[in-house]
Amino acid sequence: MKFNLKGIAIGNPLLEFNTDFNSRAEFLWSHGLISDSTYDIFTRVCNYSQIRRQYASGSLTAVCSQVISQVSREISRFVDTYDVTLDVCLPSVLLQSKMLSQLQDKEEIDVCVEDETTKYLNRKDVQKALHAQLIGVTSWTVCSEVLKYDMQNLEIPTIHVLGKLAKSGIRVLVYSGDQDSVLPLTGTRTLVNGLAKEIGLNTTVPYRTWVEGRQAAGWTQVYGDILSFATIRGASHEAPLSQPRRSLALFNAFLGGKPLPGA
């Protein structure tokens, strides 16, 4: 079967288990979320890919448990790891109190959107309108335990799939919201750069800024005019949520087959 596929854009992806997950330590450290000593044990004693692998198999060692506990303690529960610059959603009483006291400006990004979405999709009238039925569960949740995923499948690399697509003439764009610590841009950039070398693609657009609204919207590099990497400045794991204008500019350029706008 043939598909009329012209291109594929993939954002903040898990491309290779070890590289992606182990880039987290440096990202957290460089953004001041963990200390020098914690960075040291998070890279030397027990790294994040080891922790994820052990957790998936149900055999987290005492040493790795101590490391991830220390990392989590320093990051704290007041940081959204999917966007380290965003505030977290406060309990409704505290949020109302802050708004009434007028101690905060109007938020451009609704940090409570996940909680609000969950509440909305659990309304009976909404479920009826969507013809949705709760079978085997009592409520809709973001991540349901009804579906059991084999977490070891996360270790299957997908970077080579992108390589095959690029080699077949399909344009590939890999982009990263640059404030995501879960799948940081640094690991993604390393993997895309390595892929370009592996399949013999030379750099056709050197690493540079791209702009939107006369502001730096991110950085980009293009290989062989077929494989591209780009960051979206100030964006989260879900880039359009936190940087909708910049995300739209990136998608418009990709769909139009045009380079990202320069200065």
C-alpha positions in Angstrom: 0.0 0.0 0.0 1.3 3.5 -0.9 0.6 6.6 1.1 0.7 10.1 -0.4 2.9 11.3 2.4 4.8 14.5 1.6 6.3 15.2 5.0 6.2 14.6 8.7 6.7 16.9 11.7 7.3 15.5 15.1 7.6 17.5 18.3 9.5 16.8 21.5 9.7 13.1 20.6 11.2 10.1 22.3 13.7 9.0 19.5 16.2 6.9 21.5 15.8 5.9 25.1 19.3 6.5 26.5 20.1 9.7 24.7 16.8 11.3 25.3 16.3 10.4 28.9 19.9 11.0 29.9 19.8 14.5 28.5 17.4 15.4 31.3 20.1 15.8 34.0 22.1 18.5 32.1 18.9 20.3 31.2 17.7 20.4 34.8 21.2 21.4 36.0 21.7 24.1 33.4 18.4 25.7 34.3 19.2 25.8 38.0 16.7 23.2 39.0 19.2 20.8 40.6 22.5 21.4 42.4 26.0 20.5 41.2 26.1 17.6 43.6 22.8 16.2 42.5 23.8 16.6 38.8 26.9 14.5 39.6 25.0 11.6 41.1 22.3 11.9 38.5 24.9 11.3 35.8 27.6 9.2 37.6 25.7 7.1 40.2 22.3 6.4 38.6 21.2 8.2 35.4 17.6 8.7 34.3 17.5 5.9 31.7 18.5 3.5 34.4 15.8 4.8 36.6 13.1 4.5 33.9 14.3 1.0 33.0 14.3 -0.2 36.6 10.9 1.4 37.3 9.4 -0.3 34.2 10.6 -3.7 35.4 9.4 -3.1 39.0 12.9 -3.3 40.4 14.0 0.2 41.4 17.2 -0.2 43.4 17.7 1.6 46.7 20.5 3.7 45.2 18.5 4.8 42.2 15.5 5.5 44.4 17.6 7.8 46.5 18.9 9.6 43.4 15.5 10.3 41.9 14.1 11.3 45.3 16.8 13.9 45.7 16.2 15.2 42.1 12.5 15.4 42.7 13.0 17.2 46.1 15.2 19.8 44.5 13.0 20.4 41.5 10.0 20.6 44.0 6.3 20.2 43.2 6.1 23.9 42.2 7.7 23.3 38.8 6.0 21.8 35.7 8.6 19.6 34.2 6.9 19.8 30.8 7.7 23.6 30.9 10.1 24.6 33.6 9.2 28.3 33.2 5.4 27.9 33.8 3.7 28.1 37.2 1.8 25.1 38.3 -2.0 24.9 38.8 -3.0 25.9 42.3 -5.9 24.5 44.2 -9.0 26.5 43.3 -9.3 28.2 46.7 -5.8 29.5 46.5 -6.2 30.5 42.9 -9.3 32.5 43.7 -7.6 34.1 46.6 -4.7 35.3 44.5 -7.1 36.7 41.8 -9.2 38.5 44.3 -6.2 40.1 46.0 -5.1 41.2 42.5 -1.5 40.2 43.2 -1.1 38.6 39.8 -1.5 39.8 36.3 -3.8 38.0 33.9 -2.1 34.7 32.9 -1.6 34.4 29.1 -1.3 30.6 29.5 -4.0 28.7 31.4 -1.8 26.4 33.6 -5.0 24.6 34.9 -6.1 23.5 31.4 -5.5 19.8 32.2 -7.7 19.9 35.3 -10.4 22.0 33.5 -10.4 19.5 30.6 -10.8 16.6 32.9 -13.7 18.2 34.6 -15.3 19.2 31.3 -15.0 15.7 29.7 -16.5 14.1 32.8 -19.7 16.2 32.5 -22.6 13.9 31.6 -24.0 16.3 29.0 -20.6 16.5 27.3 -20.2 12.7 27.3 -23.7 12.3 25.8 -23.0 14.9 23.1 -19.8 13.0 22.2 -21.6 9.6 22.3 -18.9 8.6 24.8 -19.5 5.7 27.2 -17.6 4.8 30.3 -16.9 1.1 30.1 -14.7 -0.4 32.7 -13.9 3.0 34.3 -15.8 5.4 36.6 -14.5 8.6 35.0 -12.4 9.9 32.1 -8.7 10.6 33.0 -5.7 11.8 31.1 -3.8 8.5 31.6 -6.0 5.5 32.2 -4.8 2.3 33.9 -7.3 0.3 31.9 -4.9 0.4 28.9 -1.8 -1.5 29.8 1.3 -0.5 27.9 4.4 -2.5 27.7 6.8 0.2 28.9 9.8 -1.8 27.6 8.6 -0.8 24.1 9.9 2.7 25.0 13.4 1.3 24.4 12.7 0.6 20.7 14.5 3.4 18.9 12.4 5.4 16.3 15.2 7.7 15.1 15.9 5.2 12.3 12.3 5.4 11.0 12.9 9.1 10.5 16.1 8.3 8.6 14.3 5.9 6.3 11.6 8.5 5.6 14.2 11.2 4.8 16.1 8.8 2.5 13.0 8.1 0.6 12.4 11.8 -0.2 9.9 12.6 2.5 10.6 15.9 4.3 11.2 15.4 8.1 11.0 18.2 10.7 11.9 17.4 14.3 11.1 20.3 16.6 11.5 20.9 20.3 9.8 23.3 22.8 12.9 24.5 24.5 11.5 24.6 28.1 10.6 20.9 28.2 12.7 18.9 30.7 11.0 15.6 30.1 12.3 15.2 26.5 14.8 18.1 26.3 16.0 19.7 23.1 19.6 18.8 23.7 19.0 15.1 23.4 16.8 15.6 20.3 19.3 17.9 18.6 22.2 15.4 19.2 20.1 12.5 17.7 19.0 14.5 14.6 22.6 15.7 14.0 23.8 12.1 14.3 21.1 10.9 12.0 22.1 13.4 9.3 25.7 12.2 9.5 24.6 8.5 9.4 22.6 8.9 6.2 25.0 11.2 4.5 23.2 14.5 4.6 25.3 17.7 4.7 24.2 20.9 6.4 22.4 23.1 3.9 21.2 25.7 6.4 23.7 26.3 9.3 22.4 26.6 12.8 20.7 30.0 13.1 17.8 31.8 14.7 14.4 32.0 13.1 12.0 34.8 13.8 8.3 35.5 14.2 7.0 39.0 14.9 10.5 40.5 14.7 11.5 38.4 17.7 13.7 35.3 18.0 11.3 32.4 17.8 13.8 29.6 18.1 16.8 28.1 16.3 17.0 25.8 13.3 19.4 23.7 11.2 18.6 22.0 7.9 20.4 18.9 6.4 20.2 18.2 2.7 17.0 20.2 2.4 15.1 17.1 3.6 15.8 16.8 7.3 15.3 19.8 9.7 15.6 20.5 13.4 14.1 23.5 15.1 13.4 24.8 18.5 10.5 26.9 19.6 11.7 29.5 22.0 9.8 29.6 25.3 7.7 26.6 24.4 6.7 23.6 26.5 6.4 19.9 25.7 3.0 20.8 24.1 4.5 23.7 22.1 1.2 25.2 20.8 -0.1 25.5 24.3 2.6 27.9 25.5 3.7 29.5 22.2 0.8 29.3 19.8 2.0 32.1 17.4 5.5 30.7 17.1 4.1 27.2 16.7 1.8 28.3 13.9 4.6 30.1 12.1 6.7 26.9 12.2 3.8 24.7 11.0 2.9 27.2 8.2 6.4 27.2 6.9 6.7 23.5 7.0 3.3 22.9 5.2 4.2 25.6 2.7 7.6 24.0 1.9 9.3 27.2 2.9 12.3 27.8 5.2 11.7 29.2 8.6 11.9 33.0 8.4 15.2 34.6 9.2 16.1 38.0 10.5 
